Amino acid sequence: MTDFVHVTGMAGRVRLQLAPNTAAVLHHTLTDVAARLAGSDRRTGIPDHRLFPDAYDTREPSAAFRDRHGAAMRAEVAATFSRVLAAWDGGTELDLDLAGARDLRLALVHAQTVTLRPARWKASGTGMFAARWGAERTAVWLQDLESHLATAALARDDVPVFLEL
Amino acid sequence: MRTEEKWIVRIHDDNVNTFPGVTLVLEELLGWPVDACWATAERVHTTGSADLEPPVSAADAENVVAALQIRGLRATLRSVG
């Protein structure tokens, strides 16, 4: 079975056509990350310091920033995953308006967290040296799909942009 | 943190965010034209970071940094006095 995603952007809308297996794997990945965001399990959960970088150059104000904003930031990321999964049941076609495309992009970005050993922003790349064992292809694939999706979302006129993964 | 201080938001380069991704985020949050957002994304990539002008209050800068980080970008803030 061939895995693929066809991404078409035009006039601020994005259409994704996925192979059945690709759709199933992506839906499972996003569902798994959504559960980790909501969970409190120290082993599988995603702590704030893995989701968001320090906001200041030094530790103390960065910790204070997390105290002020961290919960709301996590809640917004979790809410975005919920919107994405509520709008998509894992089927092979997605037709997204600009807000939907931005939501899916955000989910694809944060989904990379569970595939990388260091925090996303510290990764030396999404290749084999930064990815968790067994997640090398997923890390690269999520990044490539995010790039394609964002490129398609930036197509605002009536000339279609077509990308394939 | 003195409230009268002005603060600059800085976006940092990394190996996971992509040009179109950064451009899409900047367009959404700052309302800039796509070309300007793309140029900023290029500046982040080529110089390692880009500052968002003009300086703003601490509260506003923190809100922008939070919004950028929610969308996956590495953003920090620093005082410019």
gemmi code that builds the backbone of each chain (N, CA, C; Angstrom):
import gemmi

chains = {
    "A": [
        ("MET", (0.847, -1.189, 0.000), (0.000, 0.000, 0.000), (0.892, 1.251, 0.000)),
        ("THR", (0.575, 2.191, -0.849), (1.373, 3.406, -0.939), (0.876, 4.431, 0.066)),
        ("ASP", (1.809, 4.990, 0.818), (1.467, 6.084, 1.720), (1.662, 7.399, 0.997)),
        ("PHE", (0.719, 8.313, 1.151), (0.872, 9.619, 0.519), (-0.035, 10.636, 1.189)),
        ("VAL", (0.327, 11.886, 1.006), (-0.575, 13.006, 1.299), (-0.487, 13.961, 0.123)),
        ("HIS", (-1.610, 14.288, -0.452), (-1.676, 15.328, -1.467), (-2.243, 16.581, -0.802)),
        ("VAL", (-1.513, 17.679, -0.910), (-1.918, 18.928, -0.261), (-2.176, 19.966, -1.347)),
        ("THR", (-3.376, 20.498, -1.377), (-3.731, 21.515, -2.364), (-4.179, 22.771, -1.632)),
        ("GLY", (-3.593, 23.893, -1.999), (-3.981, 25.170, -1.405), (-4.460, 26.125, -2.467)),
        ("MET", (-5.539, 26.846, -2.158), (-6.051, 27.834, -3.099), (-6.997, 28.759, -2.355)),
        ("ALA", (-6.797, 30.054, -2.553), (-7.717, 31.058, -2.006), (-7.952, 30.880, -0.511)),
        ("GLY", (-6.894, 30.549, 0.215), (-7.014, 30.460, 1.664), (-7.658, 29.192, 2.179)),
        ("ARG", (-7.855, 28.216, 1.333), (-8.372, 26.923, 1.784), (-7.340, 25.846, 1.466)),
        ("VAL", (-7.320, 24.829, 2.272), (-6.355, 23.740, 2.096), (-7.115, 22.419, 2.074)),
        ("ARG", (-6.783, 21.618, 1.084), (-7.405, 20.297, 0.984), (-6.315, 19.235, 1.075)),
        ("LEU", (-6.514, 18.272, 1.960), (-5.579, 17.160, 2.108), (-6.272, 15.878, 1.678)),
        ("GLN", (-5.614, 15.134, 0.837), (-6.067, 13.799, 0.480), (-4.983, 12.822, 0.929)),
        ("LEU", (-5.365, 11.901, 1.785), (-4.393, 11.004, 2.403), (-4.692, 9.552, 2.023)),
        ("ALA", (-3.644, 8.773, 1.906), (-3.832, 7.335, 1.787), (-4.475, 6.824, 3.076)),
        ("PRO", (-5.277, 5.774, 3.006), (-5.951, 5.291, 4.225), (-4.989, 5.004, 5.375)),
        ("ASN", (-3.860, 4.355, 5.073), (-2.906, 4.052, 6.143), (-2.274, 5.329, 6.697)),
        ("THR", (-1.972, 6.274, 5.813), (-1.383, 7.543, 6.247), (-2.352, 8.273, 7.172)),
        ("ALA", (-3.614, 8.306, 6.775), (-4.620, 8.978, 7.592), (-4.735, 8.318, 8.963)),
        ("ALA", (-4.726, 6.991, 8.977), (-4.871, 6.272, 10.244), (-3.690, 6.546, 11.171)),
        ("VAL", (-2.479, 6.531, 10.612), (-1.287, 6.759, 11.438), (-1.264, 8.201, 11.962)),
        ("LEU", (-1.580, 9.148, 11.093), (-1.569, 10.546, 11.533), (-2.635, 10.777, 12.603)),
        ("HIS", (-3.816, 10.211, 12.394), (-4.890, 10.394, 13.380), (-4.493, 9.767, 14.716)),
        ("HIS", (-3.889, 8.598, 14.661), (-3.429, 7.939, 15.893), (-2.366, 8.794, 16.595)),
        ("THR", (-1.452, 9.347, 15.810), (-0.384, 10.171, 16.394), (-0.962, 11.393, 17.102)),
        ("LEU", (-1.883, 12.084, 16.440), (-2.461, 13.289, 17.035), (-3.310, 12.940, 18.264)),
        ("THR", (-4.015, 11.823, 18.192), (-4.817, 11.387, 19.343), (-3.920, 11.068, 20.537)),
        ("ASP", (-2.801, 10.410, 20.246), (-1.847, 10.061, 21.307), (-1.269, 11.313, 21.959)),
        ("VAL", (-0.883, 12.288, 21.144), (-0.303, 13.516, 21.707), (-1.362, 14.282, 22.508)),
        ("ALA", (-2.584, 14.302, 22.008), (-3.661, 14.986, 22.742), (-3.844, 14.358, 24.116)),
        ("ALA", (-3.781, 13.035, 24.181), (-3.923, 12.354, 25.470), (-2.749, 12.676, 26.386)),
        ("ARG", (-1.562, 12.745, 25.814), (-0.375, 13.075, 26.629), (-0.451, 14.494, 27.157)),
        ("LEU", (-1.011, 15.404, 26.360), (-1.150, 16.789, 26.811), (-2.110, 16.884, 27.988)),
        ("ALA", (-3.139, 16.055, 27.952), (-4.158, 16.120, 28.997), (-3.781, 15.307, 30.220)),
        ("GLY", (-2.875, 14.344, 30.057), (-2.572, 13.426, 31.128), (-1.581, 13.970, 32.144)),
        ("SER", (-1.567, 13.335, 33.302), (-0.647, 13.753, 34.359), (0.410, 12.687, 34.635)),
        ("ASP", (0.418, 11.638, 33.818), (1.392, 10.566, 33.986), (2.797, 11.105, 33.704)),
        ("ARG", (3.680, 10.979, 34.668), (5.029, 11.538, 34.511), (5.817, 10.843, 33.411)),
        ("ARG", (5.471, 9.589, 33.139), (6.225, 8.839, 32.137), (5.794, 9.206, 30.719)),
        ("THR", (4.489, 9.355, 30.515), (3.999, 9.606, 29.157), (3.556, 11.042, 28.926)),
        ("GLY", (3.343, 11.788, 29.992), (2.883, 13.167, 29.840), (3.962, 14.063, 29.239)),
        ("ILE", (3.536, 15.229, 28.786), (4.479, 16.191, 28.209), (4.533, 17.402, 29.142)),
        ("PRO", (5.629, 17.564, 29.878), (5.713, 18.702, 30.805), (5.869, 20.025, 30.051)),
        ("ASP", (5.543, 21.105, 30.737), (5.599, 22.429, 30.096), (6.980, 22.736, 29.514)),
        ("HIS", (8.039, 22.316, 30.220), (9.369, 22.674, 29.737), (9.759, 21.914, 28.473)),
        ("ARG", (8.974, 20.886, 28.113), (9.185, 20.203, 26.828), (8.317, 20.813, 25.720)),
        ("LEU", (7.262, 21.496, 26.155), (6.354, 22.125, 25.180), (6.821, 23.515, 24.778)),
        ("PHE", (7.298, 24.277, 25.776), (7.595, 25.687, 25.537), (9.007, 26.027, 26.029)),
        ("PRO", (9.750, 26.769, 25.233), (11.109, 27.155, 25.667), (11.061, 28.235, 26.750)),
        ("ASP", (12.205, 28.470, 27.384), (12.291, 29.570, 28.334), (12.016, 30.884, 27.609)),
        ("ALA", (11.258, 31.755, 28.263), (10.899, 33.036, 27.632), (11.958, 34.100, 27.887)),
        ("TYR", (12.790, 33.879, 28.894), (13.841, 34.841, 29.242), (15.199, 34.142, 29.174)),
        ("ASP", (16.242, 34.948, 29.218), (17.589, 34.389, 29.147), (17.991, 33.688, 30.437)),
        ("THR", (17.332, 34.030, 31.513), (17.706, 33.456, 32.799), (16.554, 32.655, 33.399)),
        ("ARG", (16.914, 31.788, 34.357), (15.979, 30.777, 34.817), (14.810, 31.356, 35.626)),
        ("GLU", (15.133, 32.288, 36.536), (14.087, 32.749, 37.456), (12.931, 33.458, 36.748)),
        ("PRO", (13.206, 34.441, 35.897), (12.067, 35.062, 35.197), (11.366, 34.112, 34.236)),
        ("SER", (12.106, 33.145, 33.715), (11.460, 32.159, 32.846), (10.474, 31.301, 33.641)),
        ("ALA", (10.869, 30.932, 34.855), (9.959, 30.156, 35.705), (8.737, 30.983, 36.072)),
        ("ALA", (8.958, 32.262, 36.343), (7.826, 33.133, 36.665), (6.892, 33.288, 35.464)),
        ("PHE", (7.482, 33.347, 34.270), (6.678, 33.411, 33.042), (5.796, 32.164, 32.927)),
        ("ARG", (6.389, 30.996, 33.203), (5.596, 29.765, 33.141), (4.467, 29.795, 34.165)),
        ("ASP", (4.762, 30.351, 35.359), (3.709, 30.441, 36.374), (2.557, 31.310, 35.887)),
        ("ARG", (2.912, 32.396, 35.192), (1.864, 33.328, 34.733), (1.113, 32.800, 33.518)),
        ("HIS", (1.827, 32.160, 32.591), (1.224, 31.862, 31.291), (1.135, 30.371, 30.955)),
        ("GLY", (1.912, 29.546, 31.635), (2.062, 28.154, 31.207), (0.753, 27.386, 31.105)),
        ("ALA", (-0.095, 27.518, 32.102), (-1.345, 26.744, 32.096), (-2.239, 27.157, 30.933)),
        ("ALA", (-2.339, 28.457, 30.705), (-3.185, 28.934, 29.599), (-2.599, 28.517, 28.252)),
        ("MET", (-1.258, 28.541, 28.153), (-0.628, 28.144, 26.890), (-0.889, 26.666, 26.612)),
        ("ARG", (-0.693, 25.828, 27.628), (-0.964, 24.398, 27.456), (-2.426, 24.170, 27.092)),
        ("ALA", (-3.313, 24.909, 27.767), (-4.752, 24.740, 27.488), (-5.070, 25.102, 26.042)),
        ("GLU", (-4.403, 26.123, 25.519), (-4.681, 26.515, 24.135), (-4.171, 25.459, 23.151)),
        ("VAL", (-3.008, 24.903, 23.445), (-2.498, 23.830, 22.581), (-3.446, 22.624, 22.636)),
        ("ALA", (-3.863, 22.253, 23.853), (-4.773, 21.110, 24.001), (-6.102, 21.375, 23.295)),
        ("ALA", (-6.599, 22.602, 23.417), (-7.870, 22.944, 22.757), (-7.733, 22.854, 21.241)),
        ("THR", (-6.564, 23.217, 20.733), (-6.339, 23.126, 19.290), (-6.368, 21.666, 18.835)),
        ("PHE", (-5.686, 20.797, 19.581), (-5.750, 19.359, 19.251), (-7.205, 18.877, 19.276)),
        ("SER", (-7.962, 19.324, 20.264), (-9.367, 18.891, 20.356), (-10.158, 19.338, 19.142)),
        ("ARG", (-9.919, 20.579, 18.692), (-10.641, 21.064, 17.501), (-10.275, 20.247, 16.265)),
        ("VAL", (-8.981, 19.970, 16.135), (-8.529, 19.204, 14.966), (-9.182, 17.822, 14.960)),
        ("LEU", (-9.169, 17.154, 16.105), (-9.702, 15.790, 16.161), (-11.231, 15.769, 16.105)),
        ("ALA", (-11.863, 16.837, 16.574), (-13.323, 16.902, 16.470), (-13.762, 17.078, 15.022)),
        ("ALA", (-12.907, 17.754, 14.242), (-13.271, 18.037, 12.847), (-12.825, 16.927, 11.895)),
        ("TRP", (-12.009, 16.018, 12.397), (-11.450, 14.982, 11.523), (-11.483, 13.638, 12.234)),
        ("ASP", (-12.181, 12.682, 11.640), (-12.319, 11.361, 12.262), (-11.294, 10.357, 11.755)),
        ("GLY", (-10.311, 10.854, 11.016), (-9.303, 9.944, 10.480), (-9.586, 9.536, 9.050)),
        ("GLY", (-10.553, 10.194, 8.435), (-10.882, 9.902, 7.042), (-9.780, 10.358, 6.103)),
        ("THR", (-9.947, 10.024, 4.833), (-8.862, 10.250, 3.871), (-8.913, 11.634, 3.220)),
        ("GLU", (-9.884, 12.449, 3.581), (-9.936, 13.802, 3.009), (-10.203, 14.820, 4.096)),
        ("LEU", (-9.477, 15.915, 4.019), (-9.708, 17.059, 4.908), (-9.839, 18.302, 4.054)),
        ("ASP", (-10.876, 19.056, 4.279), (-11.068, 20.325, 3.581), (-11.073, 21.413, 4.650)),
        ("LEU", (-9.996, 22.217, 4.670), (-9.780, 23.135, 5.787), (-9.878, 24.583, 5.340)),
        ("ASP", (-10.547, 25.402, 6.153), (-10.419, 26.839, 5.946), (-9.106, 27.274, 6.592)),
        ("LEU", (-8.836, 28.578, 6.542), (-7.537, 29.042, 7.027), (-7.352, 28.751, 8.521)),
        ("ALA", (-8.410, 28.941, 9.295), (-8.312, 28.667, 10.734), (-8.051, 27.184, 10.978)),
        ("GLY", (-8.714, 26.343, 10.207), (-8.500, 24.901, 10.356), (-7.097, 24.499, 9.970)),
        ("ALA", (-6.573, 25.141, 8.914), (-5.204, 24.844, 8.491), (-4.206, 25.278, 9.559)),
        ("ARG", (-4.458, 26.448, 10.160), (-3.551, 26.902, 11.238), (-3.619, 25.954, 12.432)),
        ("ASP", (-4.807, 25.474, 12.742), (-4.945, 24.524, 13.854), (-4.149, 23.242, 13.571)),
        ("LEU", (-4.309, 22.710, 12.376), (-3.611, 21.460, 12.061), (-2.109, 21.676, 12.052)),
        ("ARG", (-1.667, 22.818, 11.541), (-0.228, 23.113, 11.567), (0.300, 23.101, 13.000)),
        ("LEU", (-0.416, 23.772, 13.898), (0.024, 23.817, 15.299), (0.101, 22.405, 15.876)),
        ("ALA", (-0.888, 21.583, 15.559), (-0.879, 20.209, 16.068), (0.313, 19.429, 15.514)),
        ("LEU", (0.609, 19.622, 14.241), (1.753, 18.914, 13.641), (3.067, 19.343, 14.285)),
        ("VAL", (3.167, 20.618, 14.612), (4.387, 21.124, 15.250), (4.564, 20.483, 16.628)),
        ("HIS", (3.541, 20.538, 17.452), (3.690, 20.008, 18.811), (3.747, 18.484, 18.831)),
        ("ALA", (3.179, 17.850, 17.814), (3.282, 16.383, 17.746), (4.736, 15.945, 17.604)),
        ("GLN", (5.574, 16.822, 17.041), (6.989, 16.470, 16.884), (7.670, 16.254, 18.239)),
        ("THR", (7.102, 16.864, 19.283), (7.713, 16.765, 20.614), (7.922, 15.316, 21.041)),
        ("VAL", (6.956, 14.462, 20.749), (7.052, 13.084, 21.236), (7.974, 12.232, 20.371)),
        ("THR", (8.427, 12.777, 19.244), (9.320, 12.004, 18.378), (10.789, 12.376, 18.592)),
        ("LEU", (11.038, 13.433, 19.337), (12.403, 13.940, 19.483), (12.920, 13.702, 20.895)),
        ("ARG", (14.198, 13.418, 21.005), (14.797, 13.240, 22.334), (14.983, 14.576, 23.036)),
        ("PRO", (15.620, 15.566, 22.438), (15.683, 16.875, 23.090), (14.387, 17.638, 22.855)),
        ("ALA", (14.243, 18.758, 23.548), (13.107, 19.630, 23.251), (13.191, 20.058, 21.791)),
        ("ARG", (12.036, 20.348, 21.181), (12.001, 20.629, 19.734), (13.022, 21.686, 19.338)),
        ("TRP", (13.049, 22.777, 20.090), (13.883, 23.920, 19.708), (15.374, 23.655, 19.944)),
        ("LYS", (15.697, 22.552, 20.632), (17.098, 22.197, 20.860), (17.562, 21.085, 19.919)),
        ("ALA", (16.645, 20.563, 19.125), (16.990, 19.447, 18.251), (17.997, 19.903, 17.206)),
        ("SER", (18.979, 19.064, 16.959), (19.991, 19.397, 15.959), (19.481, 19.137, 14.558)),
        ("GLY", (18.243, 18.726, 14.458), (17.613, 18.366, 13.195), (16.616, 17.290, 13.514)),
        ("THR", (15.751, 16.968, 12.576), (14.776, 15.930, 12.881), (15.214, 14.578, 12.334)),
        ("GLY", (16.485, 14.460, 12.016), (17.012, 13.194, 11.519), (17.311, 12.231, 12.646)),
        ("MET", (18.111, 11.235, 12.354), (18.294, 10.133, 13.272), (18.977, 10.538, 14.584)),
        ("PHE", (19.759, 11.616, 14.588), (20.488, 11.954, 15.804), (19.623, 12.673, 16.830)),
        ("ALA", (18.516, 13.266, 16.376), (17.648, 13.978, 17.306), (16.397, 13.193, 17.645)),
        ("ALA", (16.021, 12.270, 16.787), (14.755, 11.562, 16.977), (14.898, 10.443, 18.004)),
        ("ARG", (13.789, 10.142, 18.650), (13.753, 8.978, 19.529), (13.891, 7.721, 18.684)),
        ("TRP", (14.403, 6.669, 19.308), (14.602, 5.411, 18.613), (13.279, 4.948, 18.007)),
        ("GLY", (13.288, 4.696, 16.719), (12.088, 4.220, 16.040), (11.183, 5.318, 15.510)),
        ("ALA", (11.477, 6.573, 15.855), (10.590, 7.669, 15.450), (11.234, 8.570, 14.402)),
        ("GLU", (12.334, 8.096, 13.818), (13.086, 8.946, 12.887), (12.224, 9.398, 11.707)),
        ("ARG", (11.545, 8.434, 11.100), (10.748, 8.772, 9.911), (9.553, 9.638, 10.285)),
        ("THR", (8.953, 9.349, 11.427), (7.796, 10.137, 11.855), (8.192, 11.585, 12.099)),
        ("ALA", (9.351, 11.793, 12.716), (9.812, 13.161, 13.002), (9.971, 13.953, 11.714)),
        ("VAL", (10.628, 13.375, 10.749), (10.843, 14.061, 9.474), (9.527, 14.258, 8.735)),
        ("TRP", (8.698, 13.231, 8.772), (7.422, 13.280, 8.058), (6.512, 14.377, 8.616)),
        ("LEU", (6.437, 14.496, 9.938), (5.602, 15.536, 10.543), (6.093, 16.928, 10.145)),
        ("GLN", (7.407, 17.085, 10.106), (7.965, 18.383, 9.724), (7.674, 18.681, 8.249)),
        ("ASP", (7.806, 17.697, 7.403), (7.536, 17.915, 5.977), (6.060, 18.231, 5.738)),
        ("LEU", (5.177, 17.527, 6.429), (3.750, 17.800, 6.235), (3.406, 19.197, 6.755)),
        ("GLU", (4.008, 19.589, 7.866), (3.771, 20.945, 8.387), (4.202, 21.981, 7.367)),
        ("SER", (5.337, 21.748, 6.736), (5.833, 22.692, 5.735), (4.877, 22.764, 4.542)),
        ("HIS", (4.440, 21.617, 4.055), (3.512, 21.575, 2.917), (2.190, 22.257, 3.268)),
        ("LEU", (1.684, 21.959, 4.449), (0.403, 22.536, 4.880), (0.505, 24.058, 4.965)),
        ("ALA", (1.586, 24.554, 5.570), (1.750, 26.009, 5.704), (1.921, 26.664, 4.344)),
        ("THR", (2.670, 26.018, 3.462), (2.838, 26.557, 2.103), (1.487, 26.671, 1.410)),
        ("ALA", (0.676, 25.626, 1.527), (-0.647, 25.645, 0.891), (-1.544, 26.717, 1.516)),
        ("ALA", (-1.424, 26.896, 2.818), (-2.262, 27.891, 3.497), (-1.879, 29.311, 3.103)),
        ("LEU", (-0.652, 29.488, 2.625), (-0.216, 30.824, 2.204), (-0.659, 31.138, 0.770)),
        ("ALA", (-1.247, 30.172, 0.086), (-1.753, 30.402, -1.277), (-3.106, 31.094, -1.173)),
        ("ARG", (-3.122, 32.366, -1.493), (-4.339, 33.138, -1.247), (-5.102, 33.501, -2.514)),
        ("ASP", (-4.488, 33.327, -3.667), (-5.217, 33.671, -4.882), (-5.846, 32.411, -5.484)),
        ("ASP", (-6.349, 32.528, -6.685), (-7.096, 31.426, -7.278), (-6.228, 30.445, -8.059)),
        ("VAL", (-4.921, 30.604, -7.936), (-4.007, 29.666, -8.610), (-3.656, 28.558, -7.594)),
        ("PRO", (-4.040, 27.338, -7.866), (-3.811, 26.275, -6.877), (-2.332, 25.940, -6.710)),
        ("VAL", (-1.983, 25.631, -5.472), (-0.651, 25.122, -5.135), (-0.818, 23.665, -4.772)),
        ("PHE", (-0.051, 22.810, -5.432), (-0.189, 21.372, -5.177), (1.139, 20.808, -4.688)),
        ("LEU", (1.102, 20.092, -3.585), (2.304, 19.496, -2.998), (2.005, 18.050, -2.653)),
        ("GLU", (3.015, 17.237, -2.718), (2.841, 15.808, -2.469), (3.872, 15.309, -1.468)),
        ("LEU", (3.448, 14.437, -0.605), (4.346, 13.876, 0.409), (4.175, 12.364, 0.420)),
    ],
    "B": [
        ("MET", (10.575, 43.345, 37.522), (10.205, 43.864, 36.199), (9.490, 45.207, 36.359)),
        ("ARG", (10.088, 46.267, 35.870), (9.461, 47.585, 35.959), (8.491, 47.725, 34.788)),
        ("THR", (7.294, 48.194, 35.115), (6.263, 48.216, 34.076), (6.534, 49.272, 33.009)),
        ("GLU", (7.355, 50.310, 33.356), (7.600, 51.346, 32.337), (8.691, 50.935, 31.343)),
        ("GLU", (9.372, 49.853, 31.630), (10.391, 49.366, 30.711), (9.774, 48.969, 29.373)),
        ("LYS", (10.596, 49.091, 28.333), (10.181, 48.588, 27.022), (10.910, 47.271, 26.729)),
        ("TRP", (10.210, 46.408, 26.050), (10.740, 45.069, 25.807), (10.631, 44.714, 24.331)),
        ("ILE", (11.623, 43.979, 23.890), (11.654, 43.500, 22.508), (11.402, 41.983, 22.493)),
        ("VAL", (10.587, 41.569, 21.549), (10.368, 40.136, 21.338), (11.352, 39.652, 20.271)),
        ("ARG", (12.027, 38.578, 20.572), (13.010, 38.017, 19.642), (12.588, 36.603, 19.236)),
        ("ILE", (12.603, 36.349, 17.944), (12.326, 35.005, 17.425), (13.660, 34.360, 17.067)),
        ("HIS", (13.862, 33.133, 17.522), (15.139, 32.443, 17.326), (15.018, 31.345, 16.278)),
        ("ASP", (16.118, 31.148, 15.590), (16.185, 30.069, 14.615), (16.210, 28.715, 15.340)),
        ("ASP", (15.687, 27.714, 14.697), (15.821, 26.342, 15.196), (15.796, 25.402, 14.001)),
        ("ASN", (15.877, 24.120, 14.273), (15.945, 23.151, 13.178), (14.624, 22.471, 12.889)),
        ("VAL", (13.569, 22.894, 13.537), (12.281, 22.217, 13.343), (11.222, 23.100, 12.697)),
        ("ASN", (11.281, 24.396, 12.934), (10.289, 25.260, 12.298), (10.712, 25.569, 10.868)),
        ("THR", (9.717, 25.645, 9.990), (9.990, 25.816, 8.570), (9.670, 27.248, 8.143)),
        ("PHE", (10.243, 27.640, 7.007), (9.966, 28.984, 6.481), (8.465, 29.240, 6.346)),
        ("PRO", (7.722, 28.379, 5.647), (6.292, 28.676, 5.513), (5.551, 28.642, 6.840)),
        ("GLY", (5.989, 27.767, 7.751), (5.343, 27.716, 9.061), (5.522, 29.010, 9.833)),
        ("VAL", (6.755, 29.501, 9.871), (7.025, 30.765, 10.574), (6.270, 31.912, 9.898)),
        ("THR", (6.267, 31.905, 8.568), (5.569, 32.961, 7.833), (4.077, 32.966, 8.164)),
        ("LEU", (3.480, 31.786, 8.197), (2.047, 31.680, 8.493), (1.738, 32.183, 9.903)),
        ("VAL", (2.605, 31.868, 10.848), (2.392, 32.309, 12.231), (2.510, 33.833, 12.335)),
        ("LEU", (3.538, 34.390, 11.719), (3.733, 35.842, 11.807), (2.572, 36.581, 11.151)),
        ("GLU", (2.099, 36.058, 10.040), (0.973, 36.699, 9.359), (-0.261, 36.698, 10.262)),
        ("GLU", (-0.488, 35.580, 10.924), (-1.659, 35.475, 11.792), (-1.564, 36.429, 12.986)),
        ("LEU", (-0.395, 36.435, 13.630), (-0.292, 37.172, 14.889), (-0.025, 38.662, 14.696)),
        ("LEU", (0.744, 39.000, 13.679), (1.152, 40.388, 13.512), (0.354, 41.110, 12.436)),
        ("GLY", (-0.314, 40.351, 11.580), (-1.113, 40.965, 10.527), (-0.287, 41.602, 9.428)),
        ("TRP", (0.961, 41.198, 9.320), (1.832, 41.744, 8.278), (1.517, 41.078, 6.934)),
        ("PRO", (1.909, 41.737, 5.824), (1.802, 41.071, 4.523), (2.694, 39.825, 4.485)),
        ("VAL", (2.303, 38.863, 3.679), (3.042, 37.599, 3.601), (4.507, 37.841, 3.239)),
        ("ASP", (4.762, 38.771, 2.312), (6.150, 39.030, 1.899), (7.012, 39.490, 3.073)),
        ("ALA", (6.459, 40.357, 3.907), (7.202, 40.853, 5.073), (7.441, 39.733, 6.078)),
        ("CYS", (6.448, 38.880, 6.235), (6.599, 37.745, 7.157), (7.665, 36.784, 6.648)),
        ("TRP", (7.654, 36.550, 5.334), (8.657, 35.647, 4.753), (10.053, 36.227, 4.927)),
        ("ALA", (10.182, 37.556, 4.743), (11.489, 38.202, 4.910), (11.977, 38.061, 6.350)),
        ("THR", (11.062, 38.167, 7.300), (11.443, 37.995, 8.710), (11.879, 36.557, 8.973)),
        ("ALA", (11.155, 35.609, 8.390), (11.545, 34.202, 8.550), (12.939, 33.969, 7.969)),
        ("GLU", (13.236, 34.602, 6.850), (14.575, 34.469, 6.256), (15.638, 35.091, 7.163)),
        ("ARG", (15.287, 36.238, 7.783), (16.255, 36.881, 8.684), (16.534, 35.987, 9.895)),
        ("VAL", (15.496, 35.355, 10.411), (15.684, 34.421, 11.528), (16.645, 33.312, 11.114)),
        ("HIS", (16.441, 32.791, 9.924), (17.245, 31.650, 9.466), (18.695, 32.053, 9.188)),
        ("THR", (18.886, 33.224, 8.558), (20.234, 33.589, 8.119), (21.063, 34.221, 9.233)),
        ("THR", (20.414, 34.919, 10.160), (21.168, 35.601, 11.224), (21.021, 34.917, 12.577)),
        ("GLY", (20.108, 33.957, 12.678), (19.917, 33.257, 13.950), (18.764, 33.781, 14.765)),
        ("SER", (18.333, 35.022, 14.467), (17.195, 35.571, 15.221), (16.693, 36.825, 14.525)),
        ("ALA", (15.514, 37.242, 14.904), (14.974, 38.517, 14.409), (14.171, 39.157, 15.528)),
        ("ASP", (14.378, 40.461, 15.713), (13.626, 41.211, 16.717), (12.380, 41.812, 16.090)),
        ("LEU", (11.300, 41.784, 16.829), (10.057, 42.390, 16.357), (9.974, 43.813, 16.883)),
        ("GLU", (10.003, 44.761, 15.996), (9.894, 46.164, 16.373), (8.424, 46.587, 16.296)),
        ("PRO", (8.027, 47.589, 17.067), (8.806, 48.355, 18.027), (8.787, 47.685, 19.404)),
        ("PRO", (9.628, 48.191, 20.328), (9.565, 47.705, 21.706), (8.182, 47.999, 22.297)),
        ("VAL", (7.754, 47.116, 23.177), (6.424, 47.254, 23.785), (6.530, 47.044, 25.288)),
        ("SER", (5.416, 47.194, 25.974), (5.408, 46.986, 27.419), (5.714, 45.527, 27.745)),
        ("ALA", (6.083, 45.299, 28.992), (6.397, 43.925, 29.414), (5.197, 43.010, 29.214)),
        ("ALA", (4.037, 43.484, 29.590), (2.845, 42.636, 29.480), (2.553, 42.293, 28.025)),
        ("ASP", (2.657, 43.301, 27.157), (2.393, 43.027, 25.739), (3.434, 42.075, 25.158)),
        ("ALA", (4.699, 42.279, 25.529), (5.768, 41.416, 25.021), (5.558, 39.976, 25.489)),
        ("GLU", (5.187, 39.806, 26.745), (4.939, 38.443, 27.242), (3.775, 37.800, 26.497)),
        ("ASN", (2.755, 38.585, 26.210), (1.613, 38.011, 25.481), (2.012, 37.574, 24.069)),
        ("VAL", (2.854, 38.370, 23.407), (3.311, 37.999, 22.064), (4.185, 36.752, 22.136)),
        ("VAL", (5.101, 36.720, 23.104), (5.965, 35.541, 23.260), (5.119, 34.292, 23.526)),
        ("ALA", (4.131, 34.425, 24.393), (3.261, 33.272, 24.684), (2.549, 32.809, 23.418)),
        ("ALA", (2.028, 33.756, 22.645), (1.310, 33.389, 21.411), (2.243, 32.707, 20.413)),
        ("LEU", (3.474, 33.207, 20.298), (4.445, 32.597, 19.378), (4.828, 31.192, 19.849)),
        ("GLN", (5.041, 31.046, 21.149), (5.427, 29.729, 21.677), (4.292, 28.723, 21.554)),
        ("ILE", (3.068, 29.182, 21.750), (1.915, 28.282, 21.558), (1.949, 27.715, 20.150)),
        ("ARG", (2.355, 28.545, 19.198), (2.382, 28.124, 17.789), (3.704, 27.463, 17.405)),
        ("GLY", (4.528, 27.180, 18.407), (5.691, 26.342, 18.176), (6.993, 27.061, 17.908)),
        ("LEU", (6.971, 28.394, 17.903), (8.211, 29.124, 17.640), (8.989, 29.324, 18.934)),
        ("ARG", (10.303, 29.434, 18.814), (11.126, 29.759, 19.964), (11.244, 31.271, 20.031)),
        ("ALA", (10.560, 31.858, 20.988), (10.545, 33.311, 21.141), (10.909, 33.669, 22.572)),
        ("THR", (11.664, 34.744, 22.714), (12.033, 35.250, 24.032), (11.794, 36.753, 24.058)),
        ("LEU", (11.921, 37.333, 25.249), (11.840, 38.780, 25.335), (13.006, 39.304, 26.157)),
        ("ARG", (13.406, 40.528, 25.854), (14.511, 41.151, 26.581), (14.237, 42.630, 26.704)),
        ("SER", (14.724, 43.162, 27.813), (14.493, 44.580, 28.084), (15.403, 45.449, 27.217)),
        ("VAL", (14.841, 46.548, 26.725), (15.663, 47.531, 26.015), (15.610, 48.872, 26.756)),
        ("GLY", (15.237, 48.802, 28.043), (15.262, 49.992, 28.887), (14.024, 50.846, 28.802)),
    ],
}
model = gemmi.Model(1)
for chain_id, residues in chains.items():
    chain = gemmi.Chain(chain_id)
    for i, (resn, *xyz) in enumerate(residues, 1):
        res = gemmi.Residue()
        res.name, res.seqid = resn, gemmi.SeqId(i, " ")
        for name, pos in zip(("N", "CA", "C"), xyz):
            atom = gemmi.Atom()
            atom.name, atom.element = name, gemmi.Element(name[0])
            atom.pos, atom.b_iso = gemmi.Position(*pos), 0.0
            res.add_atom(atom)
        chain.add_residue(res)
    model.add_chain(chain)
structure = gemmi.Structure()
structure.add_model(model)
structure.setup_entities()
